[in-house]
Amino acid sequence: MAEILDIYPRVRGIQVLDDEGKPMFGGSFGKWLDDSTAQRQQIVERMGSWRSYSNSSPVEGIEAAVRGWWAADKRISVYVLGDEFTGDSIQYALDAVSGINKADWRGRTRVRIHGIGFPAPGGTSSFTNARFSALMRSMCDQNEGTFVGLTRGKQCKAVIEVFGVRRGIE
């Protein structure tokens, strides 16, 4: 989460929803949170301690983000972080989101949707993990976004920056 926030050092507003579409900061429904160092720190801390019910489907959260925060005069990005999709149909999920995140005359969707997929937690089915990746790859492709699937691969021994891009050294 900290790395996502670092991509955008300053934004006009920020909001964090759970997968059900509920704001993770009480009293902020339909409102943007102020972008500040303190708020960003609270977001990172909240994400680290978040333990809530999840139906393992990002659809409700994405729909809430598009309906609640889209505005014609703003470019909004939604970041979906997850590891499982247990919904009945990937196609149904794609259709549900494309039904509300419509493209304009230039072909630009209302909201760009990006995704980060985490490895399956120990003891869970890798099938639902693969379904999340398949869903989010397609969803990001259809909504001008980028999907990154993380693995349990080797950790970098050191990180260097080359032409503004951070690289891991094994």
N, CA and C of each residue as an Amber inpcrd file, in Angstrom:
protein
   510
   0.8270000  -1.1870000   0.0000000   0.0000000   0.0000000   0.0000000
   0.8730000   1.2520000   0.0000000   1.9370000   1.2130000   0.7760000
   2.8420000   2.3710000   0.8270000   3.4270000   2.6530000  -0.5510000
   3.7550000   1.6000000  -1.2980000   4.3120000   1.8000000  -2.6280000
   3.2930000   2.4070000  -3.5810000   2.0440000   2.0110000  -3.4700000
   1.0050000   2.6220000  -4.3100000   0.8890000   4.1040000  -3.9860000
   0.8510000   4.4240000  -2.7180000   0.7580000   5.8270000  -2.3170000
   1.9750000   6.6170000  -2.7920000   3.1340000   5.9940000  -2.7950000
   4.3480000   6.6750000  -3.2470000   4.3160000   7.0090000  -4.7330000
   3.5640000   6.2310000  -5.5130000   3.4490000   6.5100000  -6.9510000
   2.8350000   7.8840000  -7.1690000   1.9250000   8.2430000  -6.2830000
   1.2160000   9.5200000  -6.3770000   1.5780000  10.3550000  -5.1490000
   2.6720000  11.1100000  -5.2070000   3.1060000  11.8460000  -4.0100000
   2.1070000  12.9090000  -3.5520000   1.2480000  13.3580000  -4.4460000
   0.2550000  14.3580000  -4.0660000  -0.9830000  14.1640000  -4.9400000
  -2.1190000  13.9680000  -4.2980000  -3.3860000  13.8320000  -5.0090000
  -4.4080000  14.7770000  -4.3900000  -5.4690000  15.0440000  -5.1170000
  -6.5040000  15.9520000  -4.6020000  -7.3960000  15.2870000  -3.5700000
  -7.4590000  13.9970000  -3.5770000  -8.2720000  13.2710000  -2.6110000
  -7.9460000  11.7960000  -2.6750000  -8.2660000  11.1030000  -1.6080000
  -7.9610000   9.6810000  -1.5080000  -9.0750000   9.0110000  -0.7030000
  -9.3350000   7.7490000  -1.0100000 -10.3500000   7.0120000  -0.2720000
  -9.9490000   5.5440000  -0.2600000 -10.2720000   4.8360000   0.7960000
  -9.9530000   3.4150000   0.9180000 -11.2440000   2.6830000   1.2640000
 -11.6050000   1.7300000   0.4000000 -12.8160000   0.9290000   0.5970000
 -12.4270000  -0.5290000   0.7940000 -13.2680000  -1.2690000   1.5160000
 -13.0580000  -2.7090000   1.5680000 -13.6980000  -3.3280000   0.3270000
 -13.5950000  -4.6250000   0.1780000 -14.1160000  -5.2630000  -1.0350000
 -15.6370000  -5.2050000  -1.1320000 -16.3000000  -4.9060000  -0.0310000
 -17.7540000  -4.7580000  -0.0460000 -18.1750000  -3.3300000  -0.4160000
 -17.2030000  -2.4260000  -0.5320000 -17.5000000  -1.0470000  -0.8920000
 -17.6940000  -0.1080000   0.2840000 -17.3700000  -0.5770000   1.4810000
 -17.5090000   0.2630000   2.6780000 -16.2030000   1.0000000   2.9530000
 -16.2770000   2.3200000   3.2060000 -15.0490000   3.0510000   3.5390000
 -14.4020000   2.4910000   4.7970000 -13.0900000   2.4090000   4.7780000
 -12.3600000   1.8710000   5.9160000 -12.0610000   2.9320000   6.9620000
 -12.5060000   4.1610000   6.7010000 -12.3810000   5.2430000   7.6740000
 -13.7790000   5.7720000   7.9300000 -14.2850000   5.5600000   9.1390000
 -15.6470000   5.9240000   9.5120000 -15.9900000   7.3700000   9.1930000
 -17.2340000   7.5690000   8.7830000 -17.7260000   8.9130000   8.5080000
 -17.2430000   9.5050000   7.2010000 -16.6210000   8.6820000   6.3460000
 -16.0810000   9.2430000   5.1030000 -16.8260000   8.7770000   3.8630000
 -17.9890000   8.1570000   4.0370000 -18.7260000   7.6780000   2.8690000
 -19.0910000   8.8510000   1.9580000 -18.7780000   8.7170000   0.6850000
 -19.0850000   9.7480000  -0.2960000 -18.1750000  10.9580000  -0.2330000
 -17.1550000  10.9180000   0.6150000 -16.2340000  12.0450000   0.7640000
 -14.8170000  11.5820000   0.4560000 -14.0190000  12.5080000  -0.0040000
 -12.5930000  12.2540000  -0.1680000 -11.8950000  12.5570000   1.1440000
 -10.9130000  11.7480000   1.4810000 -10.0420000  12.0280000   2.6200000
  -8.9820000  13.0190000   2.1460000  -8.5570000  13.9000000   3.0320000
  -7.4880000  14.8270000   2.6900000  -6.1900000  14.0560000   2.5160000
  -5.4230000  14.4450000   1.5170000  -4.1310000  13.8260000   1.2900000
  -3.0940000  14.5190000   2.1640000  -2.6200000  13.8150000   3.1620000
  -1.6040000  14.3510000   4.0570000  -0.6880000  13.2040000   4.4760000
   0.4670000  13.5560000   4.9850000   1.4060000  12.5380000   5.4720000
   0.7550000  11.7000000   6.5690000   0.0470000  12.3600000   7.4830000
  -0.6130000  11.6420000   8.5800000  -1.6850000  10.6890000   8.0490000
  -2.4840000  11.1420000   7.0800000  -3.5460000  10.2920000   6.5110000
  -2.9420000   9.0910000   5.8080000  -1.8850000   9.3050000   5.0650000
  -1.2250000   8.2020000   4.3700000  -0.6940000   7.1710000   5.3690000
  -0.1330000   7.6420000   6.4690000   0.3650000   6.7290000   7.4930000
  -0.7880000   5.9270000   8.1050000  -1.9130000   6.5910000   8.3350000
  -3.0860000   5.8940000   8.8740000  -3.5760000   4.8330000   7.8930000
  -3.5310000   5.1320000   6.6020000  -3.9660000   4.1630000   5.5940000
  -3.0750000   2.9250000   5.6370000  -1.7830000   3.1350000   5.6460000
  -0.8480000   2.0090000   5.6830000  -1.0570000   1.1790000   6.9440000
  -1.2260000   1.8470000   8.0810000  -1.4570000   1.1230000   9.3380000
  -2.7720000   0.3570000   9.3050000  -3.8270000   0.9720000   8.7810000
  -5.1400000   0.3090000   8.7160000  -5.0770000  -0.9150000   7.8170000
  -4.3900000  -0.7990000   6.6990000  -4.2820000  -1.9420000   5.7940000
  -3.5230000  -3.0890000   6.4660000  -2.5340000  -2.7590000   7.2640000
  -1.7560000  -3.7840000   7.9460000  -2.5210000  -4.5270000   9.0130000
  -3.5390000  -3.8850000   9.5740000  -4.2930000  -4.5210000  10.6590000
  -5.7190000  -4.8980000  10.2530000  -6.0890000  -4.7050000   8.9880000
  -7.4580000  -4.9550000   8.5430000  -7.7650000  -6.4470000   8.5880000
  -8.7870000  -6.7990000   9.3170000  -9.2630000  -8.1840000   9.4170000
 -10.7850000  -8.1210000   9.4110000 -11.3380000  -8.1930000   8.2450000
 -12.7730000  -8.0610000   8.1330000 -13.3270000  -9.1980000   7.2900000
 -14.6420000  -9.3590000   7.3580000 -15.2920000 -10.3390000   6.4920000
 -15.0350000  -9.9650000   5.0420000 -14.8040000 -10.9420000   4.2150000
 -14.6260000 -10.7260000   2.7870000 -15.3010000 -11.8570000   2.0430000
 -16.0670000 -11.5060000   1.0320000 -16.6630000 -12.5430000   0.2000000
 -15.7410000 -12.9060000  -0.9730000 -14.5210000 -12.3880000  -0.9340000
 -13.5000000 -12.6910000  -1.9400000 -13.9410000 -12.3350000  -3.3510000
 -14.5930000 -11.2010000  -3.4680000 -14.9650000 -10.6670000  -4.7690000
 -14.8130000  -9.1480000  -4.7320000 -14.0500000  -8.5830000  -5.6620000
 -13.8590000  -7.1340000  -5.6640000 -14.9920000  -6.3530000  -6.3310000
 -15.9670000  -7.0400000  -6.8790000 -16.9970000  -6.3790000  -7.6910000
 -17.7560000  -5.3070000  -6.9100000 -18.2220000  -5.6250000  -5.7170000
 -19.0110000  -4.6530000  -4.9460000 -18.2000000  -3.4020000  -4.6310000
 -16.9380000  -3.5970000  -4.2630000 -16.0700000  -2.4610000  -3.9570000
 -15.8050000  -1.5930000  -5.1640000 -15.5770000  -2.2180000  -6.3180000
 -15.3420000  -1.4530000  -7.5450000 -16.6040000  -0.6820000  -7.9280000
 -17.7510000  -1.3510000  -7.8560000 -19.0050000  -0.6580000  -8.1740000
 -19.2200000   0.5400000  -7.2570000 -18.9610000   0.3720000  -5.9700000
 -19.1240000   1.4810000  -5.0210000 -18.1570000   2.6160000  -5.3360000
 -16.9420000   2.2860000  -5.7120000 -15.9520000   3.3200000  -6.0400000
 -16.3790000   4.1120000  -7.2710000 -16.8440000   3.4170000  -8.2880000
 -17.2590000   4.1120000  -9.5140000 -18.4870000   4.9620000  -9.2440000
 -19.4850000   4.3880000  -8.5960000 -20.7230000   5.1390000  -8.3290000
 -20.5150000   6.2950000  -7.3480000 -19.7140000   6.0750000  -6.3290000
 -19.5900000   7.0620000  -5.2660000 -18.5580000   8.1390000  -5.4770000
 -17.5520000   7.8820000  -6.3190000 -16.4600000   8.8500000  -6.4040000
 -16.1480000   9.3170000  -7.8130000 -16.7370000   8.7340000  -8.8330000
 -16.4990000   9.2020000 -10.1900000 -17.0740000  10.5960000 -10.3710000
 -16.3680000  11.4130000 -11.1240000 -16.8540000  12.7460000 -11.4980000
 -16.3120000  13.0550000 -12.8870000 -17.1360000  13.6940000 -13.7080000
 -16.7610000  13.9640000 -15.0920000 -15.5060000  14.8230000 -15.2120000
 -15.2310000  15.6360000 -14.2050000 -14.0860000  16.5540000 -14.2890000
 -12.8150000  15.9980000 -13.6430000 -12.7970000  14.7270000 -13.2830000
 -11.6370000  14.1470000 -12.6200000 -11.2580000  12.8200000 -13.2770000
  -9.9730000  12.4930000 -13.2090000  -9.5070000  11.1640000 -13.5970000
  -9.2730000  10.3860000 -12.3080000 -10.0180000   9.3330000 -12.1110000
  -9.9710000   8.5430000 -10.8900000  -9.3160000   7.1920000 -11.1960000
  -8.4920000   6.7340000 -10.2730000  -7.9090000   5.3970000 -10.3660000
  -8.3550000   4.5930000  -9.1550000  -8.6840000   3.3420000  -9.4090000
  -9.0300000   2.3970000  -8.3460000  -7.9540000   1.3270000  -8.3500000
  -7.4560000   1.0150000  -7.1660000  -6.4890000  -0.0600000  -7.0040000
  -7.1570000  -1.1750000  -6.2190000  -7.1670000  -2.3680000  -6.8100000
  -7.7580000  -3.5440000  -6.1730000  -6.6170000  -4.4480000  -5.7350000
  -6.5520000  -4.7030000  -4.4390000  -5.5290000  -5.5880000  -3.8800000
  -6.2280000  -6.8400000  -3.3810000  -5.7740000  -7.9950000  -3.7990000
  -6.4510000  -9.2040000  -3.3630000  -5.6980000 -10.4700000  -3.6840000
  -6.3220000 -11.5900000  -3.2850000  -5.6890000 -12.8810000  -3.5230000
  -6.6640000 -13.9670000  -3.9620000  -7.9640000 -13.7120000  -3.8570000
  -8.9270000 -14.7570000  -4.2210000 -10.1450000 -14.1490000  -4.9230000
 -10.7080000 -14.9290000  -5.8260000 -12.0140000 -14.6110000  -6.3850000
 -12.8500000 -15.8710000  -6.3020000 -13.9160000 -15.8030000  -5.4930000
 -14.7800000 -16.9720000  -5.3100000 -16.1490000 -16.7800000  -5.9570000
 -16.2970000 -15.6970000  -6.7140000 -17.5760000 -15.4460000  -7.3750000
 -17.9290000 -16.5500000  -8.3510000 -19.2020000 -16.5890000  -8.7270000
 -19.6800000 -17.6450000  -9.6220000 -19.0760000 -17.5640000 -11.0180000
 -18.8650000 -16.3290000 -11.5210000 -18.4750000 -16.1820000 -12.9140000
 -17.5590000 -14.9800000 -13.1060000 -16.4290000 -15.2120000 -13.7360000
 -15.5400000 -14.1060000 -14.0850000 -16.2330000 -13.1910000 -15.0810000
 -16.9120000 -13.7620000 -16.0490000 -17.5900000 -12.9450000 -17.0660000
 -18.6760000 -12.0750000 -16.4450000 -19.4190000 -12.6220000 -15.4950000
 -20.4450000 -11.8310000 -14.8070000 -19.8070000 -10.6350000 -14.1060000
 -18.6760000 -10.8590000 -13.4430000 -17.9900000  -9.7710000 -12.7430000
 -17.5170000  -8.7070000 -13.7340000 -16.9530000  -9.1330000 -14.8560000
 -16.5050000  -8.1780000 -15.8800000 -17.6770000  -7.3820000 -16.4400000
 -18.7800000  -8.0660000 -16.7110000 -19.9700000  -7.3890000 -17.2520000
 -20.5590000  -6.4080000 -16.2430000 -20.5800000  -6.7840000 -14.9690000
 -21.1360000  -5.8980000 -13.9350000 -20.3450000  -4.5940000 -13.8650000
 -19.0330000  -4.6880000 -13.9100000 -18.2050000  -3.4820000 -13.8270000
 -18.2920000  -2.6780000 -15.1170000 -18.2470000  -3.3360000 -16.2670000
 -18.3230000  -2.5730000 -17.5230000 -19.6830000  -1.9050000 -17.6920000
 -20.7060000  -2.4400000 -17.0320000 -22.0270000  -1.8110000 -17.0900000
 -22.0920000  -0.4650000 -16.3930000 -21.2160000  -0.2250000 -15.4240000
 -21.2350000   1.0780000 -14.7360000 -20.0020000   1.9250000 -15.0470000
 -18.9260000   1.3030000 -15.4840000 -17.7020000   2.0440000 -15.8030000
 -17.6080000   2.2070000 -17.3130000 -18.5320000   2.9750000 -17.8330000
 -18.6820000   3.1120000 -19.2830000 -17.5890000   3.9920000 -19.8850000
 -17.2690000   3.7010000 -21.1310000 -16.2880000   4.4990000 -21.8640000
 -16.9680000   5.7110000 -22.4910000 -16.2070000   6.8040000 -22.6090000
 -16.7250000   8.0100000 -23.2520000 -16.4910000   7.9360000 -24.7630000
 -16.7470000   9.0160000 -25.4510000 -16.6270000   9.0310000 -26.9130000
 -15.1940000   8.7910000 -27.3790000 -14.2070000   9.0130000 -26.4880000
 -12.8010000   8.7650000 -26.8300000 -12.3730000   7.3430000 -26.4770000
 -13.2660000   6.6000000 -25.8490000 -12.9370000   5.2450000 -25.4380000
 -12.3100000   5.1590000 -24.0540000 -12.2980000   6.2720000 -23.3210000
 -11.7280000   6.2940000 -21.9670000 -12.8090000   5.9570000 -20.9520000
 -12.5030000   4.9930000 -20.0880000 -13.4760000   4.6250000 -19.0640000
 -13.5250000   5.6970000 -17.9810000 -14.6270000   5.7260000 -17.2500000
 -14.7920000   6.7050000 -16.1730000 -13.6730000   6.5940000 -15.1510000
 -13.3550000   5.3680000 -14.7920000 -12.3690000   5.0930000 -13.7480000
 -11.3640000   4.0760000 -14.2920000 -10.0850000   4.3350000 -14.0840000
  -9.0590000   3.3480000 -14.4250000  -8.9800000   2.3520000 -13.2690000
  -8.9010000   1.0790000 -13.6100000  -8.8620000   0.0360000 -12.5830000
  -7.5420000  -0.7160000 -12.6990000  -6.7920000  -0.7030000 -11.6010000
  -5.5180000  -1.4050000 -11.5020000  -5.6730000  -2.5200000 -10.4790000
  -4.8590000  -3.5440000 -10.5890000  -4.9390000  -4.6430000  -9.6360000
  -3.5780000  -5.1640000  -9.2250000  -3.4970000  -5.5960000  -7.9860000
  -2.3110000  -6.2630000  -7.4790000  -2.7840000  -7.5710000  -6.8590000
  -2.2630000  -8.6610000  -7.3740000  -2.6230000  -9.9800000  -6.8770000
  -1.5230000 -10.5440000  -6.0010000  -1.9040000 -11.0030000  -4.8320000
  -0.9610000 -11.5880000  -3.8910000  -0.9750000 -13.0980000  -4.0300000
   0.1160000 -13.7710000  -3.6620000   0.1290000 -15.2350000  -3.6990000
  -0.9500000 -15.8010000  -2.7690000  -1.4090000 -16.9960000  -3.0920000
  -2.4130000 -17.6520000  -2.2500000  -1.8460000 -17.8840000  -0.8630000
  -2.6160000 -17.5220000   0.1720000  -2.1540000 -17.7960000   1.5340000
  -2.0290000 -19.2960000   1.7570000  -1.1310000 -19.6780000   2.6260000
  -0.9670000 -21.0950000   2.9360000  -2.2870000 -21.7170000   3.3780000
  -2.5590000 -22.9020000   2.9080000  -3.7630000 -23.6080000   3.3090000
  -5.0040000 -23.2430000   2.5140000  -4.8740000 -22.3640000   1.5090000
  -6.0310000 -22.0120000   0.6840000  -5.8380000 -22.5680000  -0.7210000
  -6.9120000 -22.6150000  -1.4540000  -6.8910000 -23.1620000  -2.8010000
  -6.1900000 -22.2160000  -3.7680000  -5.2480000 -22.7540000  -4.5290000
  -4.6070000 -21.9220000  -5.5450000  -5.5670000 -21.6680000  -6.7050000
  -6.6580000 -22.4410000  -6.7970000  -7.6510000 -22.2430000  -7.8490000
  -8.3090000 -20.8710000  -7.7250000  -8.7310000 -20.4890000  -6.5290000
  -9.3700000 -19.1820000  -6.3630000  -8.3570000 -18.0550000  -6.5240000
  -7.1030000 -18.3310000  -6.2450000  -6.0390000 -17.3560000  -6.4620000
  -5.8400000 -17.1270000  -7.9630000  -5.8190000 -18.1920000  -8.7220000
  -5.6790000 -18.0850000 -10.1760000  -6.8940000 -17.3770000 -10.7860000
  -8.0730000 -17.6170000 -10.2320000  -9.2850000 -16.9480000 -10.7300000
  -9.2120000 -15.4400000 -10.4690000  -8.6680000 -15.0370000  -9.3060000
  -8.5070000 -13.6060000  -9.0360000  -7.5780000 -12.9870000 -10.0770000
  -6.4670000 -13.6540000 -10.3470000  -5.5260000 -13.1400000 -11.3400000
  -6.1700000 -13.0390000 -12.7130000  -6.9090000 -14.0680000 -13.1180000
  -7.5770000 -14.0410000 -14.4230000  -8.6000000 -12.9080000 -14.4940000
  -9.3880000 -12.7680000 -13.4340000 -10.3830000 -11.6900000 -13.3930000
  -9.7140000 -10.3300000 -13.4880000  -8.7200000 -10.1040000 -12.6550000
  -8.1190000  -8.7710000 -12.5980000  -7.2930000  -8.4520000 -13.8420000
  -6.6630000  -9.4370000 -14.4580000  -5.9650000  -9.1650000 -15.7250000
  -6.9440000  -8.6610000 -16.7550000  -8.0840000  -9.3180000 -16.8770000
  -9.0980000  -8.8900000 -17.8490000  -9.7180000  -7.5540000 -17.4510000
 -10.0340000  -7.4040000 -16.1670000 -10.6660000  -6.1670000 -15.7020000
  -9.7470000  -4.9710000 -15.9410000  -8.4710000  -5.1260000 -15.6200000
  -7.5160000  -4.0320000 -15.8230000  -7.3730000  -3.7150000 -17.3070000
  -7.3210000  -4.7480000 -18.1340000  -7.2110000  -4.5470000 -19.5730000
  -8.4230000  -3.7800000 -20.1140000  -9.6020000  -4.1070000 -19.6480000
 -10.8270000  -3.4460000 -20.1280000 -11.0210000  -2.0490000 -19.5580000
 -10.2760000  -1.7010000 -18.5030000 -10.5050000  -0.4320000 -17.8130000
  -9.2400000   0.4140000 -17.6930000  -8.3880000   0.3320000 -18.7270000
  -7.2000000   1.1780000 -18.8470000  -6.2230000   1.0440000 -17.6850000
  -6.1850000  -0.1160000 -17.0610000  -5.3330000  -0.2950000 -15.8950000
  -4.2140000  -1.2830000 -16.1230000  -3.5150000  -1.5730000 -15.0640000
  -2.3900000  -2.4990000 -15.0740000  -2.5820000  -3.5130000 -13.9550000
  -2.2860000  -4.7710000 -14.2630000  -2.3400000  -5.8150000 -13.2440000
  -0.9290000  -6.3010000 -12.9730000  -0.6010000  -6.4330000 -11.6950000
   0.6810000  -6.9860000 -11.2760000   0.3910000  -8.1740000 -10.3650000
   0.8950000  -9.3220000 -10.7330000   0.7520000 -10.5140000  -9.9040000
   2.0480000 -10.7770000  -9.1580000   1.9910000 -10.7560000  -7.8500000
   3.1760000 -10.9930000  -7.0340000   3.3440000 -12.4830000  -6.7740000
   4.5660000 -12.8920000  -6.5260000   4.8550000 -14.2950000  -6.2740000
   5.6000000 -14.4190000  -4.9490000   5.8070000 -15.6420000  -4.5490000
   6.5930000 -15.9120000  -3.3480000   8.0630000 -16.1160000  -3.7020000
   8.4700000 -15.6240000  -4.8430000   9.8430000 -15.8070000  -5.3160000
  10.8720000 -15.2040000  -4.3910000  12.1110000 -15.2960000  -4.8180000
  13.2320000 -14.7940000  -4.0340000  13.0590000 -13.3190000  -3.7150000
  13.4860000 -12.9470000  -2.5320000  13.5060000 -11.5480000  -2.1320000
  14.8070000 -10.9290000  -2.6250000  14.7610000  -9.6680000  -2.9550000
  15.9670000  -8.9600000  -3.3690000  16.9000000  -8.7980000  -2.1770000
  18.1900000  -8.9380000  -2.4290000  19.1790000  -8.7020000  -1.3800000
  19.4150000  -7.2130000  -1.1890000  19.2400000  -6.4730000  -2.2740000
  19.4200000  -5.0140000  -2.2280000  18.5630000  -4.4010000  -3.3170000
  18.2610000  -3.1440000  -3.1700000  17.4740000  -2.4310000  -4.1620000
  18.2830000  -1.2280000  -4.6270000  18.3620000  -1.0570000  -5.9600000
  19.0280000   0.1110000  -6.5130000  18.0450000   0.8390000  -7.4160000
  18.3260000   2.0910000  -7.6970000  17.4740000   2.8640000  -8.5910000
  18.2540000   3.1450000  -9.8600000  17.6870000   2.7570000 -11.0020000
  18.3110000   2.9590000 -12.2970000  17.3690000   3.7940000 -13.1550000
  17.7850000   4.9820000 -13.5090000  16.9650000   5.9020000 -14.2860000
  15.5640000   6.0650000 -13.6980000  15.5120000   6.1970000 -12.3840000
  14.2530000   6.4360000 -11.7020000  13.4180000   5.2070000 -11.4290000
  13.9100000   4.0160000 -11.8040000  13.1770000   2.7750000 -11.6000000
  13.9200000   1.9290000 -10.5690000  13.1850000   1.4980000  -9.5410000
  13.7910000   0.6620000  -8.4960000  13.9360000  -0.7760000  -9.0150000
  15.1160000  -1.3660000  -8.8040000  15.3920000  -2.7310000  -9.2490000
  15.9360000  -3.5480000  -8.0870000  15.5260000  -4.7970000  -8.0090000
  16.0390000  -5.6970000  -6.9920000  17.2710000  -6.4160000  -7.4860000
  18.2320000  -6.6020000  -6.6080000  19.4540000  -7.3420000  -6.9270000
  19.4060000  -8.6120000  -6.1090000  19.5640000  -9.7560000  -6.7860000
  19.5360000 -11.0470000  -6.0910000  20.8800000 -11.4130000  -5.5580000
